[in-house]
């Protein structure tokens, strides 16, 4: 369903805020990918994990940003997938046994921010779609 640019979500958040959250999430994905080149001495598993997951977050969140910028509603499934990828980034340093403390904290903080921003967008878009479907 298409929304007008001035429409607000059920809790009063403007669509502009959702665009901003989605855009920042895409930038965080870029940081996660670039961090593979910033931090040296990491394992191959951490190196490729950050590149693959970071680029995935960048592309998927970028897709939602594009949709929102063009008057379409965000994809709930895409935002949900980005939230799951953010959760993985929080866990990855422990699963992949990251020994670099700067990389560990970078992944945890970036992952947490992705979870918060993408999770919020997922929740609000789902709530908006339910409101529009029921007409209330």
Secondary structure as UniProt FT lines:
FT   TURN            5..6
FT   TURN            10..11
FT   HELIX           15..38
FT   HELIX           44..69
FT   TURN            70..71
FT   HELIX           76..95
FT   TURN            96..97
FT   HELIX           101..134
//
